[in-house]
Amino acid sequence: MKRTLAVTLAALCASAVLTACAGRDTGAAAGGCDPGITDTEIRFGTSLIQSTAGPQAVATQKLFDEINAAGGVRMGDGKSRTITYTALDDGYDPARTVGNVRRLVEQDQVFAIQNLIGTPSTLAVVDYLTQKDVPLVFPMTGTDELLATLDERPVVAGAVNPQTSWEVEERAKQIIRDHPQARIAVLYPNDSLGFGSITALKKALEGSDTRIVAEQSYEQTAPSADSQIVNLANSGADVFVNFSTARFVTQALKKTNELNWKPATYIYSSATDTNFVLLPAGPGAAEGIKSFYWIYDISSSAHDAQPGVQKWRAFAARHADAIKSTDTIAATGYNTAQLLVTALEQMQGCTRADLLDAVRNLQGVRTDLALDGVTFNSSPDYPYLITSMAPMTFRDGRWQYDAVVSRSAGE
């Protein structure tokens, strides 16, 4: 089943899938329902780094505002509910994430945590949420640990990054194909994301004629990884696999440019933002780098003929005081919010288990910004929603996409 989400207000009203925003309903949940939901309202919360991911929360809130103004979301149990959404700032500090999530669950009594950002933050709260039986839906992480501990942490569903090992395997295929004798340098964060990434890369390269000649880790709290880049450049590597998160990708691009080190460069999919990550590295610093993604890069006008991109532009224009139509971080929030709305439309009851069931059984979902050929799919035994994505290359200031690759069931 393929499903395209329309997010213009007129379309929402016409299809009668969404319903009206009232003030916060602090009453008890309806009979048989879990906390955080009544017959007229459902509450979600998140924790994120406001300084960089703030636009993501703003776009999410504005989409929910439009949905609520049109009457709310008509859910699978036949009731229409408004969506209350609370986003708290954690500065990308997992300790603050824990405090925020405890507040959202225990004081604000949210129904679920939606689109939590980051692997360290996710792993910091998932055991607490499991203990409280509160769903963690659409978290922004691809850590393999979610799959490895699925039985012990059943509250997680629909992660909106590709599974780390799958993305790394696809990257390794590119390297072996395009650089069969590659000498590879690797930069990675000293955390679960970094360890999982480099472990997966070594496994994926086994049996090939490529070899890793240098690897360097860095601390997420460090001011820079410049010294690591110098060490990697001195290794003589002709391929650079950079598993860094956002600001360290910017720094690495700057430093490799300064050193005139020109390896074929591959970066992590979650660090591909044009405006915040690539362009600040300086003119030409990101030219030719490669990665993967699943929604259109709206920082470029190259895809403005796409109907879904036009819907995004119109949405951003309606909220021009708060959202830039070229803000790719805001577009990510918009995309994930649409995925949540789809799950709510399919949710057959008013328990948290019903939400998890809906999120785990999304099939063939299309959002406004999904790349041509990309659909979002989930299953009860696989806690990641990204099962198709496009290899892409940064050329002339924008991402250019190749044919979509898809993960086969059971991989």
PyMOL commands that set and color helices and strands:
alter all, ss='L'
color gray80, all
select helices_A, chain A and resi 9-15+50-69+94-106+119-132+145-148+164-178+192-205+226-233+246-258+269-271+274-281+307-318+328-346+352-359
alter helices_A, ss='H'
color red, helices_A
select strands_A, chain A and resi 3-4+41-48+73-74+80-89+112-114+136-137+156-157+183-189+211-218+239-242+264-267+290-293+365-366+388-395+398-401+405-406
alter strands_A, ss='S'
color yellow, strands_A
deselect
rebuild
show_as cartoon
